[in-house]
């Protein structure tokens, strides 16, 4: 096999001859594109529940389910965008195409706000005779949401990959990722406050129009930097080799395994077959006339199998968070949201407290908590320990949510359904949830990046996005089950027992935490040396 360093030198020489594309000159274009597209997406996503309730007369719980489905799509479909970029089109083409799709979807949402016939008649205050949307109105709404969601999904993580491709130094890539995350969170906070305020106090038309303009600016910034980018050619999907391993192991199932390394196909690493899932070793057995599958390829598939139990605990962890995210907005709609004098906090802006808590907590954990832990214990906090702390904090957040909801239910409600209790009571539970995310989300991203096979490093973060997306879908399933067997979630939550649902999430989270501890106790990390090379553990 050709030496990697030689290949890197050849690549560097080729880039030098072509005028050395890439580097920090591309940073303003790529990070500006990320900021504008995140601002556009956050502007219509954050306040979606309120829009569905107030403008389309959709009941609160049904609106929460639509919101969960949209968020699930946005976080699930980046996997599809990553596969298309790696296998066929490349990152730049996927980002351009996805930006156009999201712009088209946002323009459809603008139409639903502008054209009265695309919305049902407004409900009169206190009336129970609200007209439900027609099939046409639902159709146009869902087309807009689908296009905007798919477009956002196609750009969110693909921009990160394209940005990292512009740099040769791992240090510079790390700096870019820090700015990427900071920009995404900052843009989301701005959209969840400023644009949501415009939607609530001026008009939905102006709010959605701002989102469309931001989308156009993002696409323009991307295109304007075209001559500066280093564009990587698609290399084919890395999942192909994993499928080949499974097929080869099945086709060679009757062959006898050997204890001699020389009986297996090898690459330059000369990796010895491990005993974990030993039957897969048959895929690398040397036979006449078959395509060589190396031991390293087999071990890469085994590594993913070993990670799956831990990955499943992340899925179960995010389901309560998805439920909390949507239902908190509905709670805020029934509470006093005035702050100070006449200023009224938009209900759709409540998730900002999670974003702010996560951002601040990440800074404190990185700069204060982790160095202090190392000084006191003389050893670093492991990735699995960080994730475990996040599990515990999420359970605590659900418990606080249940206690606050119980207090809200005991408060007197006026004729408009608003209880005499400040919405700021919701901030502690959101703050604790954000603190938990600051521990477990970065911990999981780092874990998968470290433990994933080398051929799948670029899709490591997508593994986290995948279970977040599935969690939003599963949260809808739990809501449906709860509504079918209990009276906890009526359309008017003042008549229900939302606190019981939070206690249920707390109990399920505790069981999942125990499952995580069992999985973590049996898991062994890959051996990673200081140079970044890794080897497979048995």
C-alpha positions as CSV (number, residue, x, y, z in Angstrom):
1,X,0.0,0.0,0.0
2,X,1.2,3.5,-0.8
3,X,2.6,5.5,2.1
4,X,0.1,8.0,3.4
5,X,2.7,10.7,3.9
6,X,3.7,10.5,0.3
7,X,0.2,10.9,-0.8
8,X,-0.2,13.9,1.4
9,X,2.9,15.5,-0.1
10,X,1.6,14.8,-3.6
11,X,-1.7,16.4,-2.7
12,X,0.1,19.4,-1.2
13,X,2.2,19.8,-4.4
14,X,-0.9,19.5,-6.6
15,X,-2.7,22.2,-4.5
16,X,0.3,24.4,-4.7
17,X,0.4,24.2,-8.5
18,X,-3.3,25.1,-8.6
19,X,-2.9,28.2,-6.5
20,X,-3.4,26.6,-3.1
21,X,-7.1,26.7,-2.6
22,X,-8.6,26.4,0.8
23,X,-7.3,27.8,4.1
24,X,-8.6,30.7,6.2
25,X,-9.5,32.7,3.1
26,X,-12.6,30.5,2.9
27,X,-13.6,30.9,6.5
28,X,-15.8,34.0,6.2
29,X,-17.7,32.5,3.3
30,X,-18.3,29.1,5.0
31,X,-19.0,30.3,8.5
32,X,-21.2,33.2,7.1
33,X,-23.2,30.6,5.2
34,X,-23.6,28.5,8.3
35,X,-24.8,31.6,10.3
36,X,-27.3,32.7,7.7
37,X,-28.8,29.3,7.1
38,X,-29.0,28.5,10.9
39,X,-30.7,31.9,11.4
40,X,-33.2,31.1,8.6
41,X,-34.0,27.7,10.0
42,X,-34.3,28.7,13.6
43,X,-36.7,31.6,12.7
44,X,-39.5,29.3,11.5
45,X,-38.7,26.2,13.6
46,X,-38.6,27.8,17.1
47,X,-42.1,29.3,16.9
48,X,-43.7,26.5,14.8
49,X,-46.0,25.3,17.6
50,X,-47.4,28.7,18.2
51,X,-47.9,29.2,14.5
52,X,-49.8,26.0,14.2
53,X,-52.0,26.8,17.2
54,X,-52.8,30.4,16.5
55,X,-52.9,30.5,12.7
56,X,-54.0,26.9,11.7
57,X,-56.3,26.2,14.7
58,X,-54.4,22.9,15.4
59,X,-54.7,21.6,18.9
60,X,-51.8,22.0,21.2
61,X,-50.7,18.3,21.5
62,X,-51.1,17.8,17.8
63,X,-49.0,20.8,17.2
64,X,-46.3,19.5,19.5
65,X,-46.3,16.2,17.5
66,X,-45.9,18.1,14.2
67,X,-43.0,20.0,15.8
68,X,-41.4,16.8,16.9
69,X,-41.7,15.3,13.5
70,X,-40.1,18.3,11.8
71,X,-37.2,18.4,14.3
72,X,-36.8,14.7,13.8
73,X,-36.5,15.1,10.1
74,X,-34.0,17.9,10.4
75,X,-31.7,15.8,12.6
76,X,-32.3,12.5,10.9
77,X,-31.8,13.3,7.3
78,X,-28.3,14.7,7.5
79,X,-27.3,11.1,7.3
80,X,-28.7,11.0,3.8
81,X,-27.0,14.2,2.8
82,X,-23.7,12.9,4.1
83,X,-24.0,9.7,2.1
84,X,-24.9,11.6,-1.1
85,X,-22.0,14.0,-0.6
86,X,-19.5,11.3,0.1
87,X,-20.6,8.9,-2.6
88,X,-21.9,11.1,-5.5
89,X,-22.0,14.9,-5.5
90,X,-19.5,16.2,-3.0
91,X,-20.3,18.7,-0.1
92,X,-20.4,21.9,-2.2
93,X,-23.1,20.6,-4.6
94,X,-25.2,19.1,-1.8
95,X,-25.1,22.4,0.2
96,X,-26.1,24.5,-2.9
97,X,-29.0,22.2,-3.8
98,X,-30.2,21.9,-0.2
99,X,-30.0,25.7,0.3
100,X,-32.3,26.1,-2.7
101,X,-34.7,23.5,-1.3
102,X,-34.9,25.2,2.1
103,X,-35.4,28.6,0.4
104,X,-38.3,27.2,-1.6
105,X,-39.9,25.7,1.5
106,X,-39.5,29.0,3.4
107,X,-41.2,30.9,0.6
108,X,-44.1,28.4,0.8
109,X,-44.4,29.2,4.5
110,X,-44.4,32.9,3.6
111,X,-47.3,32.2,1.3
112,X,-49.2,30.5,4.1
113,X,-48.8,33.7,6.2
114,X,-49.7,36.1,3.3
115,X,-52.6,34.4,1.5
116,X,-55.7,34.2,3.8
117,X,-57.2,31.3,1.8
118,X,-54.2,29.1,2.7
119,X,-55.2,29.3,6.4
120,X,-58.5,28.5,8.2
121,X,-60.6,31.4,9.6
122,X,-59.3,32.8,12.8
123,X,-60.9,31.6,16.0
124,X,-62.9,34.1,18.1
125,X,-61.6,34.4,21.7
126,X,-63.3,31.9,23.9
127,X,-65.0,30.1,21.1
128,X,-64.9,26.3,20.8
129,X,-66.1,26.4,17.2
130,X,-62.7,26.9,15.5
131,X,-62.6,25.6,11.9
132,X,-59.9,23.0,11.2
133,X,-57.7,23.4,8.1
134,X,-58.9,22.0,4.8
135,X,-56.9,19.3,2.9
136,X,-55.5,22.0,0.6
137,X,-54.4,24.2,3.5
138,X,-52.8,21.2,5.2
139,X,-51.2,20.2,1.9
140,X,-49.5,23.5,1.3
141,X,-48.4,23.8,4.9
142,X,-46.9,20.3,4.9
143,X,-45.1,20.9,1.5
144,X,-43.5,24.0,3.0
145,X,-42.4,22.2,6.1
146,X,-41.1,19.2,4.2
147,X,-39.0,21.3,1.8
148,X,-37.7,23.6,4.5
149,X,-36.8,20.6,6.8
150,X,-35.1,18.6,4.1
151,X,-33.1,21.6,2.9
152,X,-32.0,22.4,6.4
153,X,-31.0,18.8,7.0
154,X,-28.9,18.7,3.9
155,X,-26.8,21.7,5.0
156,X,-26.4,21.4,8.7
157,X,-23.6,18.9,9.0
158,X,-22.4,19.0,5.4
159,X,-21.1,22.5,5.9
160,X,-19.0,21.3,8.8
161,X,-17.4,18.7,6.6
162,X,-16.7,21.1,3.8
163,X,-15.2,23.6,6.2
164,X,-12.9,21.0,7.7
165,X,-11.8,20.0,4.2
166,X,-10.3,23.5,3.8
167,X,-7.5,22.9,6.4
168,X,-4.6,20.5,6.5
169,X,-3.7,21.0,10.2
170,X,-5.8,19.2,12.8
171,X,-5.4,22.3,15.1
172,X,-6.9,24.5,12.4
173,X,-9.7,22.1,11.9
174,X,-10.4,22.1,15.7
175,X,-10.5,25.9,15.6
176,X,-13.0,25.8,12.7
177,X,-15.2,23.3,14.5
178,X,-15.3,25.5,17.6
179,X,-16.4,28.5,15.5
180,X,-18.9,26.3,13.6
181,X,-20.6,25.2,16.8
182,X,-20.5,28.7,18.3
183,X,-22.0,30.2,15.1
184,X,-24.8,27.6,14.9
185,X,-25.8,28.2,18.6
186,X,-25.5,31.9,18.4
187,X,-27.6,32.1,15.2
188,X,-30.2,29.8,16.7
189,X,-30.4,32.0,19.9
190,X,-30.8,35.1,17.8
191,X,-33.5,33.6,15.6
192,X,-35.3,32.1,18.6
193,X,-35.5,35.6,20.2
194,X,-35.4,38.4,17.7
195,X,-37.3,36.7,14.8
196,X,-39.8,35.0,17.1
197,X,-40.4,38.4,18.7
198,X,-41.2,39.8,15.2
199,X,-43.5,36.9,14.5
200,X,-45.4,37.4,17.8
201,X,-45.6,41.2,17.8
202,X,-45.4,42.4,14.2
203,X,-46.6,39.7,11.8
204,X,-45.8,36.1,10.7
205,X,-45.3,37.4,7.2
206,X,-42.4,39.6,8.3
207,X,-40.9,36.9,10.4
208,X,-40.9,34.3,7.7
209,X,-39.7,36.8,5.1
210,X,-36.7,37.6,7.3
211,X,-36.0,33.8,7.3
212,X,-36.2,33.7,3.5
213,X,-33.8,36.7,3.2
214,X,-31.3,35.1,5.5
215,X,-31.5,31.9,3.4
216,X,-30.8,33.9,0.2
217,X,-27.8,35.7,1.9
218,X,-26.4,32.3,3.0
219,X,-26.6,30.9,-0.5
220,X,-25.0,34.1,-2.0
221,X,-22.1,33.9,0.5
222,X,-21.5,30.2,-0.4
223,X,-21.5,31.0,-4.1
224,X,-19.3,34.0,-3.8
225,X,-16.5,32.0,-2.3
226,X,-16.6,29.3,-5.0
227,X,-13.1,30.1,-6.5
228,X,-11.4,29.8,-3.0
229,X,-12.7,26.4,-1.9
230,X,-10.8,23.2,-1.9
231,X,-13.4,20.8,-3.3
232,X,-12.9,17.1,-2.5
233,X,-14.0,14.5,-5.0
234,X,-16.5,11.9,-3.8
235,X,-14.7,8.8,-2.8
236,X,-17.7,6.4,-2.6
237,X,-19.7,5.4,0.5
238,X,-17.5,3.9,3.3
239,X,-20.6,1.7,4.2
240,X,-20.0,-0.4,1.1
241,X,-17.0,-2.2,2.7
242,X,-19.0,-2.9,5.8
243,X,-21.8,-4.6,3.8
244,X,-19.2,-6.6,1.9
245,X,-17.8,-7.9,5.2
246,X,-21.3,-9.1,6.3
247,X,-22.0,-10.7,2.9
248,X,-18.6,-12.4,2.8
249,X,-19.0,-13.8,6.3
250,X,-22.3,-15.2,5.3
251,X,-21.1,-16.8,2.1
252,X,-18.1,-18.4,3.9
253,X,-20.1,-19.6,6.9
254,X,-19.2,-23.2,6.3
255,X,-15.5,-22.6,6.3
256,X,-13.3,-23.5,9.3
257,X,-11.7,-20.6,11.2
258,X,-8.0,-20.6,11.5
259,X,-5.8,-19.5,14.3
260,X,-3.0,-18.4,12.0
261,X,-2.8,-14.8,10.9
262,X,-1.3,-15.7,7.6
263,X,-4.5,-17.4,6.6
264,X,-6.3,-14.1,6.5
265,X,-6.1,-11.2,4.1
266,X,-4.1,-8.3,5.6
267,X,-3.3,-4.7,4.9
268,X,-0.2,-2.7,6.0
269,X,-1.5,-2.7,9.6
270,X,-1.1,-6.5,10.0
271,X,-4.0,-6.6,12.5
272,X,-4.7,-9.9,14.2
273,X,-8.4,-11.1,14.2
274,X,-10.1,-10.6,17.6
275,X,-12.4,-13.1,19.3
276,X,-15.3,-10.7,19.6
277,X,-18.0,-11.8,17.1
278,X,-15.5,-14.4,15.9
279,X,-17.8,-15.7,13.1
280,X,-17.2,-12.5,11.2
281,X,-13.5,-13.4,10.8
282,X,-14.5,-15.8,8.1
283,X,-15.0,-12.8,5.8
284,X,-11.2,-12.3,5.7
285,X,-10.2,-15.9,5.2
286,X,-8.1,-16.3,2.1
287,X,-9.9,-18.2,-0.7
288,X,-9.3,-18.5,-4.4
289,X,-11.2,-16.2,-6.7
290,X,-12.9,-13.9,-4.1
291,X,-12.3,-10.2,-3.6
292,X,-10.0,-9.6,-0.7
293,X,-11.5,-8.4,2.6
294,X,-8.9,-7.6,5.1
295,X,-8.9,-8.2,8.9
296,X,-9.0,-4.5,9.5
297,X,-12.2,-4.2,7.5
298,X,-13.7,-7.0,9.6
299,X,-12.6,-5.3,12.8
300,X,-14.1,-2.0,11.7
301,X,-17.5,-3.7,11.5
302,X,-17.0,-5.3,14.9
303,X,-16.2,-1.8,16.3
304,X,-19.6,-0.5,15.2
305,X,-21.3,-3.5,16.6
306,X,-19.6,-2.9,20.0
307,X,-20.7,0.7,20.0
308,X,-24.4,0.0,19.2
309,X,-25.5,-0.7,22.9
310,X,-24.0,2.6,23.9
311,X,-25.6,4.3,20.9
312,X,-29.0,2.9,22.0
313,X,-28.6,4.5,25.4
314,X,-28.2,7.9,23.7
315,X,-31.4,7.3,21.8
316,X,-33.3,6.6,25.1
317,X,-31.7,9.6,26.7
318,X,-32.9,12.0,24.0
319,X,-36.5,10.9,24.0
320,X,-37.4,12.7,27.3
321,X,-35.5,15.8,26.1
322,X,-37.6,15.8,22.9
323,X,-40.8,15.6,24.9
324,X,-39.7,18.3,27.2
325,X,-38.7,20.6,24.4
326,X,-42.1,20.7,22.7
327,X,-44.3,20.5,25.8
328,X,-42.4,23.3,27.5
329,X,-43.6,25.7,24.8
330,X,-47.2,24.6,25.4
331,X,-46.8,25.1,29.2
332,X,-45.4,28.6,28.5
333,X,-48.5,29.5,26.5
334,X,-50.6,28.9,29.6
335,X,-48.4,30.9,32.0
336,X,-47.7,34.6,32.7
337,X,-44.8,35.5,30.3
338,X,-44.5,39.2,31.2
339,X,-41.0,40.2,32.2
340,X,-40.6,43.6,33.9
341,X,-43.0,46.1,32.4
342,X,-44.8,45.4,29.2
343,X,-42.3,43.0,27.6
344,X,-43.7,39.6,27.1
345,X,-41.5,36.6,26.4
346,X,-42.6,34.7,23.3
347,X,-43.5,31.1,24.2
348,X,-41.4,29.8,21.2
349,X,-38.3,31.5,22.8
350,X,-38.3,29.3,25.9
351,X,-35.9,26.7,24.4
352,X,-33.3,29.5,24.2
353,X,-32.6,28.9,27.9
354,X,-31.4,25.4,27.0
355,X,-29.2,26.7,24.2
356,X,-27.8,29.4,26.5
357,X,-27.2,27.0,29.4
358,X,-25.5,24.5,27.1
359,X,-23.2,27.1,25.6
360,X,-22.2,28.6,28.9
361,X,-21.8,25.2,30.5
362,X,-19.5,23.9,27.8
363,X,-17.2,26.9,28.3
364,X,-17.1,26.4,32.1
365,X,-16.7,22.7,31.8
366,X,-13.8,23.0,29.3
367,X,-12.0,25.9,31.1
368,X,-12.8,25.3,34.8
369,X,-14.4,22.0,35.7
370,X,-12.3,19.5,33.7
371,X,-8.9,21.1,34.7
372,X,-10.0,21.2,38.3
373,X,-11.1,17.6,38.2
374,X,-7.6,16.6,36.8
375,X,-5.8,18.5,39.5
376,X,-7.9,16.9,42.3
377,X,-7.9,13.3,40.9
378,X,-4.7,13.4,38.8
379,X,-6.5,11.8,35.9
380,X,-8.9,13.1,33.2
381,X,-12.6,12.6,33.2
382,X,-13.3,9.8,30.7
383,X,-15.8,10.2,27.8
384,X,-18.1,7.6,29.3
385,X,-18.0,9.4,32.7
386,X,-19.0,12.7,31.0
387,X,-21.9,11.0,29.3
388,X,-23.0,9.4,32.5
389,X,-23.1,12.8,34.3
390,X,-25.3,14.0,31.4
391,X,-27.7,11.1,32.0
392,X,-28.0,11.9,35.7
393,X,-28.6,15.6,35.0
394,X,-31.3,14.8,32.4
395,X,-33.1,12.7,35.0
396,X,-32.9,15.6,37.4
397,X,-34.3,17.9,34.8
398,X,-37.3,15.6,34.3
399,X,-37.9,15.5,38.1
400,X,-37.8,19.3,38.3
401,X,-40.2,19.5,35.3
402,X,-42.7,17.3,37.1
403,X,-42.5,19.4,40.3
404,X,-42.9,22.7,38.4
405,X,-45.9,21.3,36.4
406,X,-47.6,20.2,39.6
407,X,-47.2,23.7,41.0
408,X,-48.6,25.1,37.7
409,X,-51.7,22.9,37.9
410,X,-52.4,24.0,41.4
411,X,-52.3,27.7,40.3
412,X,-55.6,29.4,39.5
413,X,-56.4,29.9,35.8
414,X,-58.3,32.8,34.4
415,X,-61.0,32.6,31.7
416,X,-58.3,32.8,29.0
417,X,-56.6,29.7,30.4
418,X,-53.6,31.6,31.7
419,X,-52.5,30.6,35.2
420,X,-51.2,33.0,37.8
421,X,-47.7,31.7,37.6
422,X,-44.6,33.1,35.9
423,X,-43.2,31.2,32.9
424,X,-39.7,31.9,34.5
425,X,-40.5,28.9,36.7
426,X,-39.7,26.8,33.6
427,X,-36.1,28.1,33.4
428,X,-34.5,25.9,36.1
429,X,-35.5,22.7,34.4
430,X,-34.3,24.0,31.0
431,X,-31.1,25.1,32.6
432,X,-30.4,21.7,34.1
433,X,-31.3,20.1,30.7
434,X,-28.8,22.4,29.0
435,X,-26.1,21.5,31.6
436,X,-26.8,17.8,30.9
437,X,-26.4,18.4,27.2
438,X,-23.1,20.2,27.8
439,X,-21.8,16.9,29.3
440,X,-23.3,14.2,27.2
441,X,-23.5,15.6,23.6
442,X,-19.9,16.7,23.3
443,X,-18.9,13.5,25.1
444,X,-20.8,11.3,22.7
445,X,-19.5,13.2,19.6
446,X,-15.9,12.7,20.9
447,X,-16.6,9.1,21.8
448,X,-17.8,8.2,18.3
449,X,-15.1,10.2,16.6
450,X,-12.5,8.3,18.6
451,X,-14.1,4.8,18.4
452,X,-15.5,4.8,14.9
453,X,-13.4,3.1,12.2
454,X,-11.0,5.4,10.3
455,X,-13.0,5.1,7.2
456,X,-16.1,6.5,9.0
457,X,-14.5,9.4,10.9
458,X,-16.5,12.0,8.9
459,X,-19.8,10.3,9.8
460,X,-19.1,10.1,13.5
461,X,-21.0,13.2,14.4
462,X,-23.9,12.1,12.2
463,X,-24.4,9.1,14.6
464,X,-25.4,11.6,17.3
465,X,-27.7,13.4,14.9
466,X,-29.2,10.1,13.9
467,X,-30.4,9.1,17.4
468,X,-31.6,12.7,18.1
469,X,-33.8,12.5,15.0
470,X,-35.2,9.1,15.9
471,X,-35.8,10.3,19.4
472,X,-38.2,13.0,18.1
473,X,-40.1,10.4,16.2
474,X,-40.2,8.1,19.3
475,X,-41.4,10.9,21.5
476,X,-44.5,11.2,19.3
477,X,-45.1,7.5,19.8
478,X,-44.9,7.9,23.5
479,X,-47.3,10.8,23.4
480,X,-49.8,8.8,21.4
481,X,-49.6,5.8,23.8
482,X,-50.0,8.1,26.8
483,X,-53.1,9.8,25.2
484,X,-54.7,6.5,24.4
485,X,-54.4,4.8,27.8
486,X,-54.5,7.9,30.2
487,X,-56.2,11.3,30.5
488,X,-52.8,13.0,31.2
489,X,-52.6,14.9,27.9
490,X,-55.9,16.5,26.8
491,X,-56.0,19.4,24.3
492,X,-56.2,21.8,27.3
493,X,-53.2,20.8,29.5
494,X,-54.8,22.7,32.4
495,X,-57.3,19.7,32.6
496,X,-54.6,17.1,32.3
497,X,-51.6,15.7,34.3
498,X,-48.5,16.6,32.4
499,X,-46.6,16.2,35.6
500,X,-47.2,12.4,35.5
501,X,-45.7,12.2,32.0
502,X,-42.6,14.0,33.3
503,X,-42.4,11.5,36.2
504,X,-42.7,8.7,33.6
505,X,-39.8,10.2,31.7
506,X,-37.9,10.3,34.9
507,X,-38.5,6.6,35.6
508,X,-37.6,5.6,32.1
509,X,-34.5,7.7,32.3
510,X,-33.4,6.0,35.5
511,X,-33.8,2.5,33.8
512,X,-31.9,3.8,30.8
513,X,-29.1,5.1,33.1
514,X,-28.8,1.7,34.7
515,X,-28.6,0.1,31.2
516,X,-25.9,2.7,30.3
517,X,-23.8,1.8,33.4
518,X,-23.9,-1.9,32.4
519,X,-22.9,-1.1,28.8
520,X,-20.1,1.3,29.9
521,X,-18.7,-1.3,32.4
522,X,-18.3,-3.9,29.7
523,X,-16.9,-1.5,27.0
524,X,-13.2,-1.2,26.3
525,X,-11.8,1.8,24.4
526,X,-9.6,1.5,21.4
527,X,-6.0,2.1,22.1
528,X,-5.1,5.6,20.8
529,X,-1.5,6.9,21.0
530,X,-0.4,10.5,21.1
531,X,0.1,10.6,17.3
532,X,-3.6,9.8,16.8
533,X,-3.1,6.3,15.5
534,X,-5.4,3.7,17.0
535,X,-5.5,0.0,17.2
536,X,-8.2,-2.5,17.9
537,X,-8.7,-3.9,21.4
538,X,-9.9,-7.5,21.9
